[in-house]
């Protein structure tokens, strides 16, 4: 599990803290003020990642970059499945009272990653950084749209 913690920490810039039988870290999928993303190793050795604030699996995957991790592990000689699993826990709100315990609906959600795009994008990013030419602006880039709006006013 240590390589996974190191990769998530390096990718997010957040430092995991020991919590119970695993670790907890700020969730990169939302503006987390209190660590809500737990990382636990299951009995079978699989790493389980859960956002206790309720972030969707796709948001967590996008923020962490699961495909990038799959690619990195493969490049380092590890056997890696395309399927990642996330434990999704959702608190049950219909109880009349808590009686000092919380009940959860728990689901195991598969996520099929495809890292075929990663190496090409890393190569393109490297070429862009090595180039003397500024890349064209993108319509989906908020910063680019902001700069274009400012230039229209000036």
C-alpha positions as CSV (number, residue, x, y, z in Angstrom):
1,X,0.0,0.0,0.0
2,X,3.0,2.4,0.5
3,X,3.5,2.9,-3.2
4,X,-0.2,3.9,-3.6
5,X,0.0,6.3,-0.7
6,X,3.2,7.8,-2.1
7,X,1.6,8.2,-5.5
8,X,-1.6,9.8,-4.2
9,X,0.4,12.1,-2.0
10,X,2.7,13.1,-4.8
11,X,-0.2,13.6,-7.2
12,X,-2.3,15.7,-4.8
13,X,0.3,17.4,-2.7
14,X,-1.5,16.2,0.4
15,X,0.1,14.2,3.2
16,X,-1.8,11.1,4.4
17,X,-2.3,10.7,8.2
18,X,-2.7,7.3,9.9
19,X,-6.3,6.6,10.8
20,X,-7.6,3.3,12.2
21,X,-6.2,0.5,10.0
22,X,-5.5,2.8,7.1
23,X,-4.9,6.4,6.2
24,X,-6.9,9.5,5.6
25,X,-6.1,12.4,3.3
26,X,-7.8,15.6,1.9
27,X,-10.0,14.5,-1.0
28,X,-8.7,16.0,-4.3
29,X,-12.2,15.8,-5.8
30,X,-13.7,18.6,-3.7
31,X,-12.6,21.6,-1.6
32,X,-11.8,19.5,1.4
33,X,-11.0,21.3,4.6
34,X,-11.0,18.2,6.9
35,X,-9.5,15.0,5.5
36,X,-12.3,12.8,4.1
37,X,-10.6,10.4,1.7
38,X,-9.7,7.1,3.4
39,X,-7.2,4.7,2.0
40,X,-7.4,1.2,3.5
41,X,-5.8,-2.1,2.5
42,X,-8.4,-4.9,2.4
43,X,-7.8,-8.4,3.7
44,X,-7.1,-9.5,0.2
45,X,-4.4,-6.9,-0.3
46,X,-6.6,-4.6,-2.5
47,X,-6.4,-0.9,-1.8
48,X,-9.8,0.6,-0.9
49,X,-10.4,4.3,-1.5
50,X,-13.5,6.1,-0.1
51,X,-14.5,9.7,0.1
52,X,-16.6,10.1,3.2
53,X,-18.0,13.5,2.0
54,X,-19.8,11.6,-0.8
55,X,-17.7,12.4,-3.9
56,X,-18.6,10.2,-6.8
57,X,-16.2,7.5,-8.0
58,X,-15.7,9.2,-11.3
59,X,-14.8,12.5,-9.6
60,X,-12.2,10.7,-7.4
61,X,-10.8,8.8,-10.4
62,X,-10.5,12.0,-12.4
63,X,-8.9,13.9,-9.5
64,X,-6.4,11.2,-8.6
65,X,-5.8,10.0,-12.2
66,X,-6.4,6.3,-11.8
67,X,-5.3,5.6,-15.4
68,X,-2.0,7.5,-14.7
69,X,-1.4,5.3,-11.7
70,X,-2.2,2.1,-13.7
71,X,0.3,3.3,-16.4
72,X,3.0,4.1,-13.8
73,X,2.6,0.8,-12.0
74,X,2.8,-1.1,-15.4
75,X,5.9,0.9,-16.3
76,X,7.5,-0.2,-13.0
77,X,6.9,-3.9,-13.7
78,X,3.7,-4.5,-11.7
79,X,0.8,-6.5,-13.0
80,X,-2.1,-4.1,-13.0
81,X,-5.8,-4.9,-13.8
82,X,-7.8,-2.4,-15.9
83,X,-10.5,-2.7,-13.2
84,X,-10.1,-0.6,-10.0
85,X,-12.6,-1.0,-7.2
86,X,-14.0,1.7,-5.0
87,X,-15.9,1.2,-1.8
88,X,-18.8,3.6,-1.8
89,X,-20.4,4.3,1.6
90,X,-23.6,6.3,2.0
91,X,-25.0,7.1,5.4
92,X,-28.6,6.0,6.0
93,X,-30.7,9.0,6.9
94,X,-34.0,7.2,7.5
95,X,-33.3,6.0,11.0
96,X,-35.4,7.7,13.8
97,X,-32.3,8.1,15.9
98,X,-28.6,7.2,15.9
99,X,-28.3,5.4,19.2
100,X,-24.5,6.1,19.2
101,X,-24.0,4.3,15.9
102,X,-24.2,5.2,12.2
103,X,-25.5,2.8,9.6
104,X,-24.3,2.8,6.0
105,X,-25.3,1.4,2.6
106,X,-22.1,0.1,1.2
107,X,-21.4,-0.7,-2.5
108,X,-18.3,-2.0,-4.2
109,X,-18.1,-0.1,-7.5
110,X,-15.8,-1.2,-10.3
111,X,-14.1,1.4,-12.5
112,X,-12.5,0.3,-15.8
113,X,-9.5,2.4,-16.5
114,X,-7.8,2.7,-19.9
115,X,-4.3,4.0,-19.7
116,X,-3.7,3.9,-23.5
117,X,-3.9,7.7,-23.7
118,X,-1.4,8.4,-20.9
119,X,2.0,7.9,-22.7
120,X,0.8,10.0,-25.7
121,X,-0.3,12.8,-23.4
122,X,2.9,12.8,-21.4
123,X,4.9,12.9,-24.7
124,X,2.7,15.8,-25.9
125,X,3.1,17.7,-22.6
126,X,6.9,17.2,-22.8
127,X,7.0,18.5,-26.4
128,X,4.9,21.5,-25.4
129,X,7.2,22.4,-22.5
130,X,10.3,22.0,-24.7
131,X,8.9,24.2,-27.5
132,X,9.5,27.9,-28.0
133,X,6.0,28.3,-29.3
134,X,3.1,29.1,-27.0
135,X,0.3,26.6,-27.5
136,X,-3.1,27.8,-28.7
137,X,-5.8,28.6,-26.1
138,X,-8.4,26.1,-25.3
139,X,-12.2,26.7,-25.2
140,X,-12.4,24.4,-22.1
141,X,-9.7,26.3,-20.2
142,X,-11.2,28.8,-17.7
143,X,-7.9,30.7,-17.5
144,X,-7.7,31.1,-21.3
145,X,-11.3,32.3,-21.5
146,X,-10.6,34.8,-18.7
147,X,-7.5,36.2,-20.5
148,X,-9.5,36.4,-23.8
149,X,-12.3,38.3,-22.0
150,X,-9.8,40.7,-20.4
151,X,-8.2,41.4,-23.8
152,X,-11.6,42.1,-25.3
153,X,-12.2,44.8,-22.7
154,X,-8.8,46.4,-23.2
